Amino acid sequence: VNVWNQCASRLVGYSTAEVMGHSLVIEFITKDYQASVQSVLDRALEGMETANFEFPLITKDGARIEILLNATTRRNEHGKVIGVVGIGQDITARLTQEREYSKLIDNANAPIFGVDTQGRVNVWNKCARKLVGYALDEVMGQNLVSEFITKEYKDAVSAVLDKALKGQETANFEFPLITKHGVKIEVLLNATARRDEQGNVIGVVGIGQDITGRIAQEREYSKLIDTANAPIFGVDTQGRVNVWNQCARRLVGYNTSEVMGCSLVQEFITEDYQESVQAVLDRALEGVETANFEFPLITKAGARIDILLNATTRRSEHGKVIGVVGIGQDITGRIAQEREYSKLIDSANAPIFGVDTQGRVNIWNQCAMKLVGYSIDEVMGKNLVQEF
């Protein structure tokens, strides 16, 4: 040692007199780092400088501190190498923080992985190991996309990582991973740029969620909907069709590709019912469900069919409203039968009347009108006993 500034004295605790002339490596470097520090000094003495070399120093009080070192060749006025000067930075606190951060990541109950700027794995926590089955030494340094992503998703996952490396984060990206045992699992990923203390992007950290069970449940749900013996449709928050089951296809005549993404109200509802159907959908999007709503649909062949609808709010796994699902019933036959029944009653050659549970008139046929003299609008809704 032939240079030892005030900051070094304060940091390490040794005064200039205590270190001058002593061997830096033998007396102040921990044994496990002596060879590597000596190598850095030797290279600098050969004119090869070293930047950002991390090594520990032992203070006078026996504490270990972590130093980030830039080692530069020192020359005299003739250009002859006369030694090495090292400019250091105390990174003890930063490394402690990084170790704590690493511990939190490793023990997190979500799969977390990280890659460097080349896409090579450099973070692989316990949950990721349990989920995918690969140990640390099997993944560290391997290319995440090339080695662990299914062929059809390689481009998409690469694009997410590339965006993160440019500072553009991605949330809720779904992709499959192949486990060590060859099982395909579905992962929901948030990908974030990883930066060093200077703010430079040094990689990507991905926090995942295993949604394999949820996806399987959704597929089963979709299968049940598609094979149900009732017409079922769904719309998103903009009223565009995103569910159209087999029964709906048979009933209305349009296949899935002809309706998906189209506005249900504007394209398939008769003009006189568009406003009321839209109101039902709007209420469902606000969480207010509607039961037994009757409205007409126009089939591909141009026929009008009558539907009895239950409209229910559709929500994401977080409870957010994402659309409406409607379970219908074709009541065209029933309506036709009711109209025929009404026609037979109205044209019967006997006076026929009807009342509701409150005794108010709700049927008054032609023969009753002729016999009593009151028209329909004069009796409908009136109490039969009190008024007549």
Buried (B, 14 or more C-beta within 10 A) or exposed (E): BEEBEEEBBEBBBBEEEBBEEEEBBEEBBEEEBBEEBBEBBEBBBEEEEBEEBEBBBBEEEEEEBBBBBBBBBBEEEEEEEEBBEBEBBBBBEBBEEEEEEEEEBBEBEBBBBBBBEEBBBBBBBBBBBEBBBBEBEBBEEBBBBEBBBEEEBBEEBBEBBEBBBEEEEBEEBEBBBBEEEEEEBBBBBBBBBBEEEEEEBBBBBBBBBBBBEEBEEEEEEEEEBBEBEBBBBBBBEEBBBBBBBBBBBEBBBBEBEBBEEBBBBEEBBEEEBBEEBBEBBEBBBEEEEBEEBEBBBBEEEEEEBBBBBBBBBBEEEEEEBBBBBBBBBBBBEEBEEEEEEEEEBBEEEEBBBEBEEEEBBEBBBBBBBEEBEBEBEEBEEBEBEEEE
